[in-house]
Amino acid sequence: DPRGGLGVHATIDLSGSTKFGPDVEWIDDDVINPYDIDMNVDPNRAKSFYAAIRKYWPDLNDDNLVADYSGIRPKLWHPSQTNIDNALKDFFIATPNHHGVQGLHVLLGIESPGLTS
């Protein structure tokens, strides 16, 4: 889903292994308890990973990928929301003017590479 990320890309980790991802699977917008979220990697998503990776590595062999991990990417909005301010779709910086705590700046929804740059 292009609304949730930039697509599947390659990253070489510190051990020299290549990881591909992330992809996006939106959770139900009515989930309140985080323990209700199934964090298992769905093996049926491999087909879409192979298709995305083969756009830049066409010789990738079938069965060369191994599922690694899943996680939750915090977002300030959900695609089911229709009346969301476009300014909140990217990130939000809460300053003392918002919460009243002097010296505290809260960074919300800033995704990599924005957070790391």
N, CA, C and O atoms as a GROMACS GRO file, in nm:
protein
  468
    1ASP      N    1   0.085  -0.118   0.000
    1ASP     CA    2   0.000   0.000   0.000
    1ASP      C    3   0.089   0.124   0.000
    1ASP      O    4   0.154   0.151   0.100
    2PRO      N    5   0.093   0.198  -0.109
    2PRO     CA    6   0.183   0.314  -0.118
    2PRO      C    7   0.151   0.425  -0.018
    2PRO      O    8   0.235   0.513   0.004
    3ARG      N    9   0.033   0.423   0.044
    3ARG     CA   10   0.000   0.527   0.142
    3ARG      C   11   0.076   0.506   0.272
    3ARG      O   12   0.085   0.598   0.354
    4GLY      N   13   0.131   0.386   0.292
    4GLY     CA   14   0.194   0.357   0.419
    4GLY      C   15   0.345   0.349   0.417
    4GLY      O   16   0.407   0.337   0.522
    5GLY      N   17   0.407   0.356   0.300
    5GLY     CA   18   0.552   0.344   0.294
    5GLY      C   19   0.605   0.371   0.155
    5GLY      O   20   0.531   0.406   0.063
    6LEU      N   21   0.733   0.353   0.143
    6LEU     CA   22   0.801   0.382   0.016
    6LEU      C   23   0.827   0.257  -0.066
    6LEU      O   24   0.892   0.265  -0.171
    7GLY      N   25   0.779   0.142  -0.022
    7GLY     CA   26   0.798   0.020  -0.097
    7GLY      C   27   0.908  -0.067  -0.039
    7GLY      O   28   0.975  -0.028   0.057
    8VAL      N   29   0.924  -0.184  -0.098
    8VAL     CA   30   1.023  -0.281  -0.052
    8VAL      C   31   1.160  -0.242  -0.105
    8VAL      O   32   1.179  -0.229  -0.226
    9HIS      N   33   1.255  -0.222  -0.015
    9HIS     CA   34   1.391  -0.187  -0.056
    9HIS      C   35   1.491  -0.276   0.019
    9HIS      O   36   1.453  -0.350   0.110
   10ALA      N   37   1.616  -0.269  -0.020
   10ALA     CA   38   1.721  -0.354   0.037
   10ALA      C   39   1.803  -0.274   0.138
   10ALA      O   40   1.834  -0.157   0.118
   11THR      N   41   1.838  -0.341   0.248
   11THR     CA   42   1.924  -0.284   0.350
   11THR      C   43   2.025  -0.389   0.391
   11THR      O   44   1.987  -0.503   0.420
   12ILE      N   45   2.152  -0.353   0.394
   12ILE     CA   46   2.256  -0.446   0.440
   12ILE      C   47   2.277  -0.418   0.588
   12ILE      O   48   2.309  -0.306   0.627
   13ASP      N   49   2.260  -0.522   0.670
   13ASP     CA   50   2.274  -0.502   0.815
   13ASP      C   51   2.420  -0.515   0.858
   13ASP      O   52   2.507  -0.540   0.775
   14LEU      N   53   2.446  -0.499   0.986
   14LEU     CA   54   2.583  -0.498   1.036
   14LEU      C   55   2.654  -0.633   1.021
   14LEU      O   56   2.777  -0.638   1.025
   15SER      N   57   2.579  -0.742   1.004
   15SER     CA   58   2.642  -0.872   0.984
   15SER      C   59   2.669  -0.900   0.838
   15SER      O   60   2.726  -1.004   0.804
   16GLY      N   61   2.630  -0.807   0.749
   16GLY     CA   62   2.653  -0.826   0.606
   16GLY      C   63   2.537  -0.893   0.534
   16GLY      O   64   2.543  -0.913   0.413
   17SER      N   65   2.432  -0.926   0.606
   17SER     CA   66   2.314  -0.986   0.544
   17SER      C   67   2.227  -0.877   0.484
   17SER      O   68   2.227  -0.763   0.531
   18THR      N   69   2.154  -0.913   0.380
   18THR     CA   70   2.062  -0.818   0.316
   18THR      C   71   1.921  -0.846   0.362
   18THR      O   72   1.875  -0.960   0.358
   19LYS      N   73   1.854  -0.742   0.405
   19LYS     CA   74   1.714  -0.752   0.446
   19LYS      C   75   1.632  -0.671   0.346
   19LYS      O   76   1.675  -0.566   0.300
   20PHE      N   77   1.514  -0.723   0.314
   20PHE     CA   78   1.424  -0.655   0.222
   20PHE      C   79   1.297  -0.616   0.297
   20PHE      O   80   1.245  -0.692   0.378
   21GLY      N   81   1.250  -0.498   0.270
   21GLY     CA   82   1.127  -0.453   0.332
   21GLY      C   83   1.131  -0.303   0.348
   21GLY      O   84   1.224  -0.240   0.297
   22PRO      N   85   1.040  -0.245   0.413
   22PRO     CA   86   0.921  -0.310   0.465
   22PRO      C   87   0.808  -0.312   0.363
   22PRO      O   88   0.814  -0.243   0.262
   23ASP      N   89   0.708  -0.390   0.391
   23ASP     CA   90   0.583  -0.375   0.318
   23ASP      C   91   0.480  -0.323   0.417
   23ASP      O   92   0.513  -0.302   0.534
   24VAL      N   93   0.360  -0.302   0.374
   24VAL     CA   94   0.259  -0.240   0.460
   24VAL      C   95   0.135  -0.327   0.464
   24VAL      O   96   0.081  -0.367   0.361
   25GLU      N   97   0.091  -0.353   0.584
   25GLU     CA   98  -0.038  -0.419   0.606
   25GLU      C   99  -0.105  -0.341   0.719
   25GLU      O  100  -0.063  -0.349   0.834
   26TRP      N  101  -0.209  -0.268   0.685
   26TRP     CA  102  -0.276  -0.185   0.785
   26TRP      C  103  -0.348  -0.272   0.887
   26TRP      O  104  -0.412  -0.370   0.850
   27ILE      N  105  -0.338  -0.237   1.014
   27ILE     CA  106  -0.414  -0.307   1.116
   27ILE      C  107  -0.554  -0.245   1.121
   27ILE      O  108  -0.574  -0.132   1.075
   28ASP      N  109  -0.649  -0.318   1.178
   28ASP     CA  110  -0.784  -0.265   1.191
   28ASP      C  111  -0.779  -0.137   1.274
   28ASP      O  112  -0.709  -0.130   1.375
   29ASP      N  113  -0.854  -0.038   1.231
   29ASP     CA  114  -0.849   0.090   1.301
   29ASP      C  115  -0.923   0.089   1.434
   29ASP      O  116  -0.918   0.186   1.508
   30ASP      N  117  -0.992  -0.020   1.465
   30ASP     CA  118  -1.063  -0.026   1.593
   30ASP      C  119  -0.985  -0.104   1.700
   30ASP      O  120  -1.038  -0.130   1.808
   31VAL      N  121  -0.861  -0.143   1.671
   31VAL     CA  122  -0.780  -0.214   1.769
   31VAL      C  123  -0.741  -0.118   1.881
   31VAL      O  124  -0.688  -0.010   1.856
   32ILE      N  125  -0.770  -0.158   2.003
   32ILE     CA  126  -0.736  -0.077   2.120
   32ILE      C  127  -0.623  -0.142   2.199
   32ILE      O  128  -0.530  -0.074   2.243
   33ASN      N  129  -0.630  -0.273   2.216
   33ASN     CA  130  -0.531  -0.347   2.293
   33ASN      C  131  -0.420  -0.396   2.199
   33ASN      O  132  -0.448  -0.474   2.108
   34PRO      N  133  -0.296  -0.353   2.218
   34PRO     CA  134  -0.188  -0.396   2.128
   34PRO      C  135  -0.166  -0.547   2.128
   34PRO      O  136  -0.111  -0.601   2.032
   35TYR      N  137  -0.206  -0.616   2.233
   35TYR     CA  138  -0.191  -0.761   2.237
   35TYR      C  139  -0.288  -0.832   2.144
   35TYR      O  140  -0.275  -0.952   2.122
   36ASP      N  141  -0.384  -0.759   2.089
   36ASP     CA  142  -0.478  -0.817   1.992
   36ASP      C  143  -0.422  -0.819   1.851
   36ASP      O  144  -0.485  -0.873   1.760
   37ILE      N  145  -0.303  -0.762   1.830
   37ILE     CA  146  -0.242  -0.756   1.698
   37ILE      C  147  -0.158  -0.881   1.675
   37ILE      O  148  -0.071  -0.913   1.756
   38ASP      N  149  -0.184  -0.952   1.565
   38ASP     CA  150  -0.107  -1.070   1.530
   38ASP      C  151   0.025  -1.025   1.468
   38ASP      O  152   0.026  -0.970   1.358
   39MET      N  153   0.136  -1.048   1.538
   39MET     CA  154   0.267  -1.004   1.492
   39MET      C  155   0.342  -1.111   1.414
   39MET      O  156   0.459  -1.092   1.379
   40ASN      N  157   0.279  -1.224   1.386
   40ASN     CA  158   0.344  -1.328   1.308
   40ASN      C  159   0.359  -1.284   1.163
   40ASN      O  160   0.271  -1.216   1.108
   41VAL      N  161   0.470  -1.322   1.100
   41VAL     CA  162   0.491  -1.292   0.959
   41VAL      C  163   0.404  -1.387   0.877
   41VAL      O  164   0.412  -1.509   0.894
   42ASP      N  165   0.323  -1.331   0.790
   42ASP     CA  166   0.234  -1.409   0.705
   42ASP      C  167   0.313  -1.459   0.584
   42ASP      O  168   0.354  -1.378   0.500
   43PRO      N  169   0.335  -1.591   0.572
   43PRO     CA  170   0.413  -1.643   0.458
   43PRO      C  171   0.347  -1.616   0.323
   43PRO      O  172   0.414  -1.621   0.220
   44ASN      N  173   0.219  -1.589   0.321
   44ASN     CA  174   0.150  -1.561   0.195
   44ASN      C  175   0.190  -1.426   0.136
   44ASN      O  176   0.160  -1.398   0.020
   45ARG      N  177   0.256  -1.342   0.214
   45ARG     CA  178   0.301  -1.212   0.164
   45ARG      C  179   0.431  -1.223   0.084
   45ARG      O  180   0.473  -1.126   0.023
   46ALA      N  181   0.494  -1.340   0.085
   46ALA     CA  182   0.621  -1.359   0.014
   46ALA      C  183   0.607  -1.330  -0.136
   46ALA      O  184   0.699  -1.275  -0.196
   47LYS      N  185   0.496  -1.367  -0.195
   47LYS     CA  186   0.478  -1.347  -0.339
   47LYS      C  187   0.493  -1.199  -0.376
   47LYS      O  188   0.558  -1.167  -0.476
   48SER      N  189   0.435  -1.110  -0.296
   48SER     CA  190   0.447  -0.968  -0.327
   48SER      C  191   0.589  -0.918  -0.304
   48SER      O  192   0.635  -0.827  -0.373
   49PHE      N  193   0.661  -0.977  -0.206
   49PHE     CA  194   0.801  -0.940  -0.183
   49PHE      C  195   0.886  -0.979  -0.304
   49PHE      O  196   0.966  -0.899  -0.352
   50TYR      N  197   0.869  -1.102  -0.352
   50TYR     CA  198   0.946  -1.147  -0.469
   50TYR      C  199   0.920  -1.053  -0.588
   50TYR      O  200   1.014  -1.014  -0.657
   51ALA      N  201   0.795  -1.017  -0.611
   51ALA     CA  202   0.762  -0.930  -0.724
   51ALA      C  203   0.829  -0.794  -0.709
   51ALA      O  204   0.883  -0.740  -0.806
   52ALA      N  205   0.826  -0.738  -0.590
   52ALA     CA  206   0.887  -0.606  -0.567
   52ALA      C  207   1.039  -0.611  -0.580
   52ALA      O  208   1.099  -0.523  -0.642
   53ILE      N  209   1.101  -0.713  -0.524
   53ILE     CA  210   1.247  -0.724  -0.527
   53ILE      C  211   1.297  -0.751  -0.669
   53ILE      O  212   1.403  -0.701  -0.708
   54ARG      N  213   1.221  -0.828  -0.745
   54ARG     CA  214   1.264  -0.861  -0.882
   54ARG      C  215   1.261  -0.740  -0.974
   54ARG      O  216   1.311  -0.748  -1.087
   55LYS      N  217   1.205  -0.630  -0.931
   55LYS     CA  218   1.210  -0.507  -1.012
   55LYS      C  219   1.354  -0.455  -1.019
   55LYS      O  220   1.392  -0.393  -1.118
   56TYR      N  221   1.433  -0.481  -0.914
   56TYR     CA  222   1.573  -0.437  -0.915
   56TYR      C  223   1.672  -0.553  -0.902
   56TYR      O  224   1.792  -0.531  -0.917
   57TRP      N  225   1.625  -0.674  -0.875
   57TRP     CA  226   1.709  -0.795  -0.872
   57TRP      C  227   1.634  -0.906  -0.944
   57TRP      O  228   1.580  -0.996  -0.879
   58PRO      N  229   1.630  -0.900  -1.078
   58PRO     CA  230   1.547  -0.994  -1.155
   58PRO      C  231   1.590  -1.140  -1.143
   58PRO      O  232   1.509  -1.229  -1.167
   59ASP      N  233   1.715  -1.167  -1.107
   59ASP     CA  234   1.763  -1.305  -1.099
   59ASP      C  235   1.742  -1.369  -0.961
   59ASP      O  236   1.795  -1.476  -0.935
   60LEU      N  237   1.665  -1.305  -0.874
   60LEU     CA  238   1.637  -1.362  -0.742
   60LEU      C  239   1.565  -1.495  -0.760
   60LEU      O  240   1.461  -1.503  -0.825
   61ASN      N  241   1.623  -1.600  -0.701
   61ASN     CA  242   1.565  -1.733  -0.712
   61ASN      C  243   1.447  -1.750  -0.618
   61ASN      O  244   1.442  -1.690  -0.511
   62ASP      N  245   1.351  -1.833  -0.660
   62ASP     CA  246   1.240  -1.869  -0.572
   62ASP      C  247   1.296  -1.936  -0.447
   62ASP      O  248   1.398  -2.004  -0.452
   63ASP      N  249   1.231  -1.916  -0.337
   63ASP     CA  250   1.266  -1.976  -0.208
   63ASP      C  251   1.397  -1.923  -0.149
   63ASP      O  252   1.451  -1.983  -0.056
   64ASN      N  253   1.450  -1.811  -0.200
   64ASN     CA  254   1.571  -1.754  -0.143
   64ASN      C  255   1.542  -1.662  -0.024
   64ASN      O  256   1.634  -1.629   0.052
   65LEU      N  257   1.418  -1.620  -0.008
   65LEU     CA  258   1.384  -1.529   0.101
   65LEU      C  259   1.339  -1.608   0.223
   65LEU      O  260   1.276  -1.713   0.213
   66VAL      N  261   1.374  -1.554   0.339
   66VAL     CA  262   1.334  -1.612   0.467
   66VAL      C  263   1.266  -1.501   0.547
   66VAL      O  264   1.322  -1.393   0.564
   67ALA      N  265   1.147  -1.530   0.596
   67ALA     CA  266   1.077  -1.431   0.679
   67ALA      C  267   1.161  -1.402   0.803
   67ALA      O  268   1.219  -1.493   0.862
   68ASP      N  269   1.167  -1.275   0.841
   68ASP     CA  270   1.253  -1.236   0.952
   68ASP      C  271   1.174  -1.182   1.070
   68ASP      O  272   1.172  -1.244   1.176
   69TYR      N  273   1.110  -1.068   1.054
   69TYR     CA  274   1.040  -1.009   1.167
   69TYR      C  275   0.928  -0.919   1.117
   69TYR      O  276   0.922  -0.883   0.999
   70SER      N  277   0.841  -0.884   1.207
   70SER     CA  278   0.736  -0.787   1.176
   70SER      C  279   0.736  -0.682   1.286
   70SER      O  280   0.794  -0.702   1.393
   71GLY      N  281   0.670  -0.572   1.260
   71GLY     CA  282   0.663  -0.467   1.360
   71GLY      C  283   0.553  -0.370   1.326
   71GLY      O  284   0.490  -0.380   1.221
   72ILE      N  285   0.531  -0.277   1.414
   72ILE     CA  286   0.430  -0.175   1.394
   72ILE      C  287   0.499  -0.042   1.364
   72ILE      O  288   0.582   0.004   1.442
   73ARG      N  289   0.465   0.016   1.254
   73ARG     CA  290   0.516   0.148   1.218
   73ARG      C  291   0.409   0.249   1.263
   73ARG      O  292   0.299   0.252   1.208
   74PRO      N  293   0.440   0.330   1.363
   74PRO     CA  294   0.339   0.424   1.410
   74PRO      C  295   0.304   0.528   1.304
   74PRO      O  296   0.392   0.585   1.239
   75LYS      N  297   0.179   0.550   1.290
   75LYS     CA  298   0.129   0.650   1.195
   75LYS      C  299   0.036   0.745   1.268
   75LYS      O  300  -0.025   0.708   1.368
   76LEU      N  301   0.026   0.866   1.220
   76LEU     CA  302  -0.064   0.964   1.280
   76LEU      C  303  -0.205   0.956   1.223
   76LEU      O  304  -0.295   1.026   1.269
   77TRP      N  305  -0.223   0.870   1.123
   77TRP     CA  306  -0.354   0.859   1.059
   77TRP      C  307  -0.374   0.716   1.010
   77TRP      O  308  -0.279   0.638   1.007
   78HIS      N  309  -0.495   0.684   0.972
   78HIS     CA  310  -0.530   0.552   0.918
   78HIS      C  311  -0.608   0.576   0.788
   78HIS      O  312  -0.683   0.673   0.780
   79PRO      N  313  -0.591   0.491   0.687
   79PRO     CA  314  -0.660   0.515   0.560
   79PRO      C  315  -0.812   0.522   0.573
   79PRO      O  316  -0.879   0.577   0.485
   80SER      N  317  -0.868   0.468   0.679
   80SER     CA  318  -1.014   0.475   0.696
   80SER      C  319  -1.060   0.614   0.739
   80SER      O  320  -1.179   0.644   0.733
   81GLN      N  321  -0.967   0.699   0.782
   81GLN     CA  322  -1.003   0.835   0.824
   81GLN      C  323  -1.020   0.923   0.700
   81GLN      O  324  -0.931   0.928   0.615
   82THR      N  325  -1.131   0.989   0.692
   82THR     CA  326  -1.159   1.071   0.574
   82THR      C  327  -1.137   1.220   0.599
   82THR      O  328  -1.107   1.293   0.505
   83ASN      N  329  -1.152   1.265   0.720
   83ASN     CA  330  -1.138   1.408   0.750
   83ASN      C  331  -1.011   1.435   0.829
   83ASN      O  332  -1.016   1.485   0.941
   84ILE      N  333  -0.898   1.402   0.770
   84ILE     CA  334  -0.770   1.421   0.837
   84ILE      C  335  -0.697   1.539   0.774
   84ILE      O  336  -0.694   1.551   0.651
   85ASP      N  337  -0.641   1.624   0.854
   85ASP     CA  338  -0.563   1.737   0.806
   85ASP      C  339  -0.438   1.684   0.735
   85ASP      O  340  -0.363   1.608   0.794
   86ASN      N  341  -0.416   1.724   0.611
   86ASN     CA  342  -0.300   1.676   0.535
   86ASN      C  343  -0.168   1.704   0.606
   86ASN      O  344  -0.072   1.630   0.588
   87ALA      N  345  -0.163   1.809   0.686
   87ALA     CA  346  -0.040   1.840   0.760
   87ALA      C  347  -0.008   1.730   0.860
   87ALA      O  348   0.109   1.713   0.896
   88LEU      N  349  -0.107   1.656   0.907
   88LEU     CA  350  -0.083   1.550   1.005
   88LEU      C  351  -0.049   1.416   0.940
   88LEU      O  352  -0.016   1.322   1.012
   89LYS      N  353  -0.056   1.406   0.809
   89LYS     CA  354  -0.025   1.280   0.744
   89LYS      C  355   0.124   1.250   0.744
   89LYS      O  356   0.164   1.135   0.723
   90ASP      N  357   0.207   1.350   0.767
   90ASP     CA  358   0.351   1.329   0.762
   90ASP      C  359   0.407   1.316   0.904
   90ASP      O  360   0.443   1.205   0.945
   91PHE      N  361   0.416   1.424   0.978
   91PHE     CA  362   0.468   1.417   1.115
   91PHE      C  363   0.417   1.538   1.192
   91PHE      O  364   0.359   1.630   1.136
   92PHE      N  365   0.440   1.535   1.322
   92PHE     CA  366   0.396   1.644   1.408
   92PHE      C  367   0.499   1.663   1.518
   92PHE      O  368   0.545   1.564   1.577
   93ILE      N  369   0.536   1.785   1.547
   93ILE     CA  370   0.628   1.816   1.656
   93ILE      C  371   0.549   1.893   1.761
   93ILE      O  372   0.509   2.007   1.739
   94ALA      N  373   0.528   1.829   1.876
   94ALA     CA  374   0.456   1.892   1.987
   94ALA      C  375   0.557   1.968   2.072
   94ALA      O  376   0.654   1.910   2.122
   95THR      N  377   0.534   2.096   2.088
   95THR     CA  378   0.625   2.184   2.163
   95THR      C  379   0.560   2.223   2.296
   95THR      O  380   0.445   2.189   2.321
   96PRO      N  381   0.633   2.295   2.380
   96PRO     CA  382   0.572   2.342   2.505
   96PRO      C  383   0.442   2.420   2.482
   96PRO      O  384   0.357   2.423   2.571
   97ASN      N  385   0.427   2.482   2.367
   97ASN     CA  386   0.302   2.552   2.337
   97ASN      C  387   0.184   2.456   2.329
   97ASN      O  388   0.070   2.498   2.352
   98HIS      N  389   0.209   2.327   2.296
   98HIS     CA  390   0.102   2.228   2.286
   98HIS      C  391   0.071   2.161   2.419
   98HIS      O  392  -0.046   2.139   2.452
   99HIS      N  393   0.175   2.129   2.496
   99HIS     CA  394   0.154   2.047   2.616
   99HIS      C  395   0.192   2.116   2.747
   99HIS      O  396   0.160   2.066   2.854
  100GLY      N  397   0.259   2.231   2.739
  100GLY     CA  398   0.288   2.308   2.859
  100GLY      C  399   0.412   2.269   2.937
  100GLY      O  400   0.439   2.329   3.041
  101VAL      N  401   0.488   2.170   2.890
  101VAL     CA  402   0.609   2.128   2.962
  101VAL      C  403   0.729   2.197   2.897
  101VAL      O  404   0.766   2.166   2.784
  102GLN      N  405   0.789   2.288   2.968
  102GLN     CA  406   0.901   2.363   2.914
  102GLN      C  407   1.020   2.272   2.882
  102GLN      O  408   1.056   2.185   2.962
  103GLY      N  409   1.080   2.292   2.767
  103GLY     CA  410   1.198   2.217   2.727
  103GLY      C  411   1.169   2.082   2.662
  103GLY      O  412   1.262   2.016   2.616
  104LEU      N  413   1.043   2.041   2.658
  104LEU     CA  414   1.008   1.910   2.600
  104LEU      C  415   0.953   1.929   2.459
  104LEU      O  416   0.857   2.002   2.437
  105HIS      N  417   1.017   1.861   2.365
  105HIS     CA  418   0.970   1.857   2.227
  105HIS      C  419   0.944   1.712   2.192
  105HIS      O  420   1.036   1.630   2.199
  106VAL      N  421   0.822   1.678   2.154
  106VAL     CA  422   0.782   1.541   2.125
  106VAL      C  423   0.770   1.527   1.973
  106VAL      O  424   0.696   1.600   1.909
  107LEU      N  425   0.844   1.430   1.917
  107LEU     CA  426   0.844   1.406   1.774
  107LEU      C  427   0.751   1.289   1.745
  107LEU      O  428   0.776   1.177   1.790
  108LEU      N  429   0.645   1.313   1.671
  108LEU     CA  430   0.543   1.212   1.644
  108LEU      C  431   0.535   1.181   1.495
  108LEU      O  432   0.525   1.272   1.413
  109GLY      N  433   0.538   1.053   1.462
  109GLY     CA  434   0.516   1.011   1.325
  109GLY      C  435   0.630   1.036   1.229
  109GLY      O  436   0.612   1.021   1.108
  110ILE      N  437   0.747   1.074   1.277
  110ILE     CA  438   0.860   1.097   1.187
  110ILE      C  439   0.923   0.962   1.153
  110ILE      O  440   0.971   0.891   1.241
  111GLU      N  441   0.920   0.928   1.027
  111GLU     CA  442   0.972   0.798   0.983
  111GLU      C  443   1.113   0.812   0.931
  111GLU      O  444   1.157   0.921   0.893
  112SER      N  445   1.185   0.702   0.929
  112SER     CA  446   1.317   0.699   0.871
  112SER      C  447   1.303   0.724   0.722
  112SER      O  448   1.209   0.671   0.662
  113PRO      N  449   1.387   0.801   0.658
  113PRO     CA  450   1.511   0.855   0.709
  113PRO      C  451   1.497   0.989   0.778
  113PRO      O  452   1.597   1.044   0.825
  114GLY      N  453   1.378   1.043   0.787
  114GLY     CA  454   1.359   1.174   0.848
  114GLY      C  455   1.405   1.180   0.992
  114GLY      O  456   1.465   1.278   1.035
  115LEU      N  457   1.378   1.074   1.067
  115LEU     CA  458   1.415   1.073   1.208
  115LEU      C  459   1.566   1.057   1.225
  115LEU      O  460   1.622   1.108   1.322
  116THR      N  461   1.631   0.989   1.133
  116THR     CA  462   1.774   0.964   1.148
  116THR      C  463   1.860   1.070   1.082
  116THR      O  464   1.982   1.072   1.103
  117SER      N  465   1.800   1.158   1.003
  117SER     CA  466   1.883   1.256   0.932
  117SER      C  467   1.908   1.382   1.014
  117SER      O  468   1.975   1.473   0.967
   0.00000   0.00000   0.00000
